[in-house]
Amino acid sequence: MSDAVTEPQFDVISDGGLDAYAELNNRVEVAPFSLNFGSESRLASDFTREDFFRRLKAGTPHPTTSQPTPQAYVTLLEKAVRPVLAVTISSGLSGSLNAAEQARTLVPGTQTTLHDSRTLSAAQAFQVHAAMTARQRGHTVGVALDWMQRVSEQTELYFTIETLEYLKRGGRIGRVQATLGGLLNLKPVVTVDKKTGAYTNVGRARAWKGALEAVANQVTSRYGEGTPCGWACCTAKPATVPKPCWSICAGGIPSCGRALRRSIRCWRCIPGRRRWGWRPHRARGPGKAEKREGPLAAPATYPPDGLA
């Protein structure tokens, strides 16, 4: 398929659930999340990562996140000169889609199509990449929706958490459960269920290394050992410095790279980056910040139709 740039028929926007990658076609405007420390509320983009992790470790008050406001979407829609395709974080994790729906009714002059990615982070970035590439090639919104659906079917997102302390602080698990997990050094392996769009626990392991081995096993059990994959590593560990693509493929990031390299044949690799590391808010209440790490992997048939 030709890579020639043609006149686009629509524009793409997203939200704060997106982890945009320079290596992907992810240059879109975003309706931001808010980050709250007690009574202090600011746009997440206003915090440096160093400041965020410093305040997270301090622990008082424990940070929460808030979904984009309808007005944030209204601002983006009012600027649009073409029909808009909005790609949101999973509605099972956030009320962002609902905010976009409200904005659509407030700006009836802009033709707006909403797409629930049913995921977040790098997996959402893969879908945005598909939509933006369809846009760049002059395709319709319908083609972009088809490509995103096919990308979703071929994409897996897993992560694990270094410590249960932040889940305890945020009220996600009880003190006894956190204490026992700490004593046994248990790490959960979590994914986003593609039907419900909500988090689901698919395993657990002892120690950080064991958890990352379990993450790699989830990918190989789904697609088979040795399946060529394109993958990206997101890390929220404060001490981790993002490495270039070749370093991840070669195991330059010890935690993720080595476990994955033993079982997954890398077809396309996206450089690692540091994730803010907050757990998205559910529609009924705020989310809780925490540290996590894991890979996003898709089989070599991604992207569809030669999408590159």
C-alpha positions as CSV (number, residue, x, y, z in Angstrom):
1,M,0.0,0.0,0.0
2,S,1.2,3.4,-0.9
3,D,2.6,5.6,1.9
4,A,1.8,8.8,0.0
5,V,0.2,11.6,2.1
6,T,-3.2,12.6,0.9
7,E,-5.7,15.2,2.1
8,P,-7.1,13.9,5.4
9,Q,-10.9,13.4,5.8
10,F,-10.9,13.6,9.6
11,D,-8.8,14.5,12.6
12,V,-8.0,12.4,15.6
13,I,-8.0,13.3,19.3
14,S,-7.4,11.2,22.4
15,D,-7.1,11.6,26.2
16,G,-4.7,11.3,29.1
17,G,-4.8,7.5,29.0
18,L,-2.6,7.6,25.9
19,D,1.1,7.0,26.3
20,A,2.3,8.6,23.1
21,Y,5.4,7.3,21.4
22,A,7.6,9.3,19.0
23,E,8.2,6.2,17.0
24,L,4.4,5.8,16.3
25,N,2.0,8.1,14.5
26,N,0.8,9.5,17.9
27,R,0.8,13.3,17.3
28,V,-2.7,14.1,18.4
29,E,-4.3,16.6,20.7
30,V,-5.3,15.2,24.1
31,A,-8.0,16.0,26.6
32,P,-5.9,15.8,29.8
33,F,-6.4,14.1,33.1
34,S,-6.0,16.0,36.4
35,L,-3.7,14.9,39.2
36,N,-4.9,15.7,42.7
37,F,-2.9,15.9,45.9
38,G,-5.5,16.5,48.5
39,S,-7.1,19.9,47.7
40,E,-4.4,20.7,45.1
41,S,-5.6,19.8,41.6
42,R,-3.5,20.4,38.5
43,L,-3.3,19.0,35.0
44,A,-1.2,15.9,35.0
45,S,1.1,17.4,32.3
46,D,2.0,20.2,34.8
47,F,3.9,17.8,37.0
48,T,7.4,16.6,36.3
49,R,8.0,12.9,36.8
50,E,10.6,13.7,39.5
51,D,8.1,15.8,41.4
52,F,5.3,13.2,41.0
53,F,7.4,10.4,42.4
54,R,8.8,12.5,45.2
55,R,5.3,13.4,46.3
56,L,4.1,9.9,45.8
57,K,6.8,8.5,48.1
58,A,6.0,11.1,50.7
59,G,2.5,9.5,50.9
60,T,0.5,12.4,52.4
61,P,-1.9,13.1,50.9
62,H,-2.1,10.1,48.5
63,P,-2.6,11.3,44.9
64,T,-5.7,10.6,42.8
65,T,-6.6,11.2,39.2
66,S,-9.6,12.7,37.6
67,Q,-11.0,12.1,34.1
68,P,-11.0,14.9,31.5
69,T,-13.8,17.4,31.8
70,P,-16.4,17.7,29.1
71,Q,-15.1,21.3,28.6
72,A,-11.7,19.9,27.7
73,Y,-13.3,17.9,24.9
74,V,-15.4,20.9,23.9
75,T,-12.3,23.0,23.5
76,L,-10.8,20.4,21.1
77,L,-14.0,19.9,19.1
78,E,-14.6,23.7,18.7
79,K,-11.1,24.0,17.1
80,A,-11.8,21.2,14.6
81,V,-12.0,22.0,10.9
82,R,-12.8,18.4,9.9
83,P,-14.9,15.6,11.4
84,V,-13.3,14.3,14.6
85,L,-12.5,10.7,15.7
86,A,-12.0,10.6,19.5
87,V,-10.1,7.6,20.8
88,T,-10.6,7.3,24.6
89,I,-9.2,5.2,27.4
90,S,-11.3,2.2,28.2
91,S,-14.8,3.1,29.6
92,G,-14.3,0.3,32.1
93,L,-11.4,2.3,33.7
94,S,-12.5,5.9,33.3
95,G,-15.4,8.2,32.6
96,S,-13.5,9.9,29.8
97,L,-15.8,8.4,27.1
98,N,-18.8,9.8,28.9
99,A,-17.2,13.2,29.1
100,A,-16.6,13.1,25.3
101,E,-20.2,12.1,24.7
102,Q,-21.4,15.1,26.7
103,A,-19.0,17.4,24.7
104,R,-20.4,16.0,21.4
105,T,-23.9,17.1,22.3
106,L,-22.5,20.6,23.2
107,V,-20.7,21.0,19.8
108,P,-23.3,19.7,17.3
109,G,-21.6,21.6,14.5
110,T,-18.6,19.2,14.6
111,Q,-19.2,15.6,13.3
112,T,-17.7,13.5,16.1
113,T,-17.2,9.8,16.2
114,L,-16.3,8.2,19.5
115,H,-14.1,5.1,19.9
116,D,-13.7,3.2,23.2
117,S,-10.3,1.7,22.9
118,R,-11.1,-0.8,25.7
119,T,-7.5,-0.4,26.9
120,L,-4.9,2.3,27.8
121,S,-1.3,3.3,27.7
122,A,0.8,1.8,24.9
123,A,-2.1,-0.4,23.7
124,Q,-4.1,2.8,23.2
125,A,-1.1,4.3,21.3
126,F,-1.2,1.4,18.8
127,Q,-4.8,2.1,18.1
128,V,-4.2,5.8,17.7
129,H,-1.3,5.0,15.4
130,A,-3.7,2.9,13.2
131,A,-6.3,5.8,13.1
132,M,-3.7,8.4,12.3
133,T,-2.2,6.4,9.5
134,A,-5.6,5.8,8.0
135,R,-6.1,9.6,8.2
136,Q,-2.7,10.3,6.7
137,R,-3.6,8.1,3.7
138,G,-6.9,9.8,3.0
139,H,-9.1,6.9,4.3
140,T,-12.5,7.4,6.0
141,V,-13.3,7.2,9.6
142,G,-14.8,3.8,8.9
143,V,-11.5,2.5,7.7
144,A,-9.8,3.9,10.8
145,L,-12.4,2.2,13.1
146,D,-11.8,-1.1,11.3
147,W,-8.0,-0.9,11.6
148,M,-8.3,0.0,15.3
149,Q,-10.5,-3.0,15.9
150,R,-8.1,-5.3,14.2
151,V,-5.2,-3.9,16.1
152,S,-7.1,-4.3,19.4
153,E,-7.7,-8.0,18.6
154,Q,-4.0,-8.5,18.1
155,T,-2.7,-6.6,21.0
156,E,-2.1,-7.7,24.6
157,L,-1.3,-5.4,27.5
158,Y,0.1,-6.8,30.8
159,F,1.7,-5.1,33.8
160,T,2.9,-6.0,37.3
161,I,3.3,-3.9,40.4
162,E,6.6,-3.6,42.3
163,T,4.9,-3.1,45.7
164,L,1.3,-3.5,47.1
165,E,1.9,-0.4,49.3
166,Y,0.2,2.0,46.9
167,L,-2.8,-0.3,46.4
168,K,-3.2,-0.3,50.2
169,R,-2.9,3.4,50.5
170,G,-5.5,3.9,47.8
171,G,-7.9,1.5,49.4
172,R,-7.8,-1.1,46.6
173,I,-6.7,-3.9,48.9
174,G,-6.9,-4.4,52.7
175,R,-4.1,-4.0,55.1
176,V,-4.0,-7.7,55.9
177,Q,-3.9,-8.6,52.3
178,A,-1.1,-6.1,51.6
179,T,0.9,-7.3,54.6
180,L,0.6,-11.0,53.6
181,G,1.5,-10.1,50.0
182,G,4.5,-8.2,51.2
183,L,5.7,-11.0,53.5
184,L,5.4,-13.5,50.6
185,N,6.8,-11.0,48.1
186,L,3.8,-11.6,45.8
187,K,3.4,-9.6,42.6
188,P,0.1,-9.6,40.6
189,V,0.1,-9.9,36.8
190,V,-2.7,-7.7,35.5
191,T,-4.3,-7.2,32.0
192,V,-7.3,-5.3,30.7
193,D,-10.2,-7.6,29.8
194,K,-11.2,-7.0,26.2
195,K,-14.9,-7.6,26.8
196,T,-15.4,-5.5,30.0
197,G,-12.5,-3.1,29.4
198,A,-11.7,-3.4,33.1
199,Y,-8.6,-4.7,34.9
200,T,-8.4,-8.4,35.6
201,N,-5.8,-10.4,37.5
202,V,-4.4,-13.2,35.4
203,G,-1.7,-14.5,37.7
204,R,0.8,-13.8,40.4
205,A,4.4,-14.7,41.2
206,R,6.9,-14.3,43.9
207,A,9.5,-11.6,43.5
208,W,9.9,-9.0,40.8
209,K,11.8,-11.2,38.5
210,G,9.2,-14.0,38.7
211,A,6.4,-11.5,38.0
212,L,8.1,-10.4,34.8
213,E,8.7,-13.9,33.8
214,A,5.0,-14.5,34.3
215,V,4.2,-11.5,32.1
216,A,6.3,-13.0,29.3
217,N,4.6,-16.3,29.8
218,Q,1.2,-14.7,29.3
219,V,2.3,-13.5,25.9
220,T,3.7,-16.8,24.8
221,S,0.7,-18.8,26.1
222,R,-1.5,-16.5,24.0
223,Y,0.5,-16.5,20.8
224,G,3.0,-19.4,21.1
225,E,6.7,-19.3,21.9
226,G,8.8,-17.7,19.2
227,T,6.0,-15.8,17.6
228,P,7.4,-12.6,16.1
229,C,6.0,-9.6,17.9
230,G,6.2,-5.9,18.0
231,W,6.4,-4.7,21.6
232,A,6.9,-1.7,23.8
233,C,7.9,-1.6,27.4
234,C,6.4,1.0,29.7
235,T,7.9,1.4,33.2
236,A,6.9,3.5,36.1
237,K,9.9,2.6,38.3
238,P,11.5,5.9,39.3
239,A,15.0,4.6,39.1
240,T,14.6,3.2,35.6
241,V,16.1,5.2,32.8
242,P,14.5,4.6,29.4
243,K,16.9,2.8,27.1
244,P,17.0,2.9,23.3
245,C,15.2,0.3,21.2
246,W,18.2,-2.0,20.7
247,S,19.0,-2.1,24.4
248,I,15.5,-3.4,25.1
249,C,15.8,-6.1,22.4
250,A,19.2,-7.1,23.8
251,G,18.0,-7.1,27.4
252,G,19.3,-3.7,28.2
253,I,16.4,-3.2,30.6
254,P,17.0,-6.3,32.8
255,S,13.5,-6.5,34.2
256,C,11.5,-6.7,31.0
257,G,14.0,-7.2,28.2
258,R,15.6,-10.5,29.2
259,A,12.4,-12.3,30.1
260,L,10.8,-11.3,26.8
261,R,13.9,-11.9,24.6
262,R,14.0,-15.5,25.8
263,S,10.5,-16.3,24.6
264,I,9.4,-13.6,22.0
265,R,11.1,-13.0,18.7
266,C,11.0,-9.3,18.3
267,W,9.6,-8.1,15.0
268,R,9.3,-4.5,15.8
269,C,10.4,-2.8,19.0
270,I,9.4,0.5,20.4
271,P,11.8,2.2,22.8
272,G,11.0,2.0,26.5
273,R,9.7,5.0,28.3
274,R,8.8,5.9,31.8
275,R,5.1,5.8,32.6
276,W,3.6,8.1,35.1
277,G,2.1,5.1,36.8
278,W,-1.3,6.0,38.0
279,R,-4.2,3.6,38.1
280,P,-7.0,5.2,36.0
281,H,-10.0,6.5,37.8
282,R,-13.2,4.6,37.4
283,A,-16.3,6.5,36.3
284,R,-17.7,6.4,39.8
285,G,-14.7,7.8,41.6
286,P,-11.0,8.9,41.6
287,G,-8.1,6.6,40.8
288,K,-5.0,5.8,42.8
289,A,-1.4,6.4,41.9
290,E,1.0,3.5,42.0
291,K,4.1,2.0,40.4
292,R,3.9,-0.6,37.7
293,E,5.8,-2.1,34.8
294,G,5.1,-4.3,31.8
295,P,5.1,-4.9,28.1
296,L,2.7,-4.2,25.3
297,A,3.0,-6.8,22.6
298,A,1.3,-7.4,19.3
299,P,1.9,-10.3,16.8
300,A,3.8,-9.6,13.5
301,T,0.6,-9.3,11.5
302,Y,0.2,-5.9,13.2
303,P,-0.3,-3.4,11.8
304,P,-3.0,-4.5,9.3
305,D,-2.7,-4.2,5.6
306,G,0.9,-3.3,5.7
307,L,0.4,-0.4,8.1
308,A,3.8,0.8,9.2
